[in-house]
């Protein structure tokens, strides 16, 4: 197949993906109706195991510290050079959100919903697995399938890395559905595509007292406004727009009664950055603003910053391969001019091996954006995603020119 013209390969892949489209959609709906949170997704894991067995992929490895599934499809063609391994990843977990869509496959679990498309991610990768398994006599090398729980804030990718998920892997790729983009448009870019996500906690500490006698205490509440304003100044006036930062104060807590000055005012929120250097600078700037505001008002301050996911940085070769595969399938490609400030734990995998992530549009009428209680998926995008996974893997393994 390595000598096959891509113009012949691509329609065959699309046709093969369409031939399993019914099963892809069925699996997606089953998983959507039974969403699970965090690192422990046993029902989803069982569906994946069942489908792999049906396809004929045996001996998957199950995670010990999470409900991950790792399986391999080994090509049967003769390798002309060193045999390589490419990983394809799909995340599995849902969000703590109550669904407000009306569908037969709407969430049955109160307060839990697949509002980020992970149900579709699993279904697309299982579809790609079925296509690749049927073509294994046409390629050399190995396709490793990574089904990962705990993306939504639990660092499941990092847990899987600790259990050897990428051992021996030469490159890794992932797709993420995007319900805000037209169906089957592929969006990606070289370099940073998603941000680092860190959390900060700032506590301004004064001394309480009677609200009618503020001069007898040290009121911490007036520090909150200058702190928020100071962060806005840093983002607007001290930051290179080509390497941006977002500071968002999302929670403020102070006081317990109308006539009492509280001894403490707390602020917390998120820091988003697109490079490792900017990340460290942003941490230092936040500390500087908090400490300066506190000093100016005679307060003490405590600052804590919890590091979250690092930035998701596509490797140039990986992004180009994703773009060329999408174009090889005659899909519309949007080369993103800038990164999104959301975060993804696929970032951990791209720190270990080359590769890339891309977004696949799945917008449908009446659907909300990602992380919305009205988020929907145009299921016509699912076989396209399976075909794109397949094309990228075959391209990396040299089975598509």
Secondary structure, 3 states (H helix, E strand, C coil): CCCCCHHHHHHHHHHHHHHCHHHHHHHHHHHHHCCCCCCCCHHHHHHHHHHHHHHCCCCCEECCCCCCEEEEEECCCCCCCCCCEEEEEEECCCECCCCCCCCCCCCCCCCCECCCCHHHHHHHHHHHHHHHHHCHHHCCCEEEEEEECCCCCCCHHHHHHHCCCCCCCCEEEEEEEECCCCCCCEEECCEEEECEEEEEEEEEECECEECCCHHHCECCCHHHHHHHHHHHHHHHHCCCHHHCEEEEEEEEEECCCCCEECCEEEEEEEEEECCHHHHHHHHHHHHHHHHHHHHHCCCEEEEEEECCCCCEEECHHHHHHHHHHHHHCCCCEEECCCCCCCCCCHHHHHHHCEEEEEEEECCCCCCECCCCCCECCCCHHHHHHHHHHHHHHHHHCCCCC
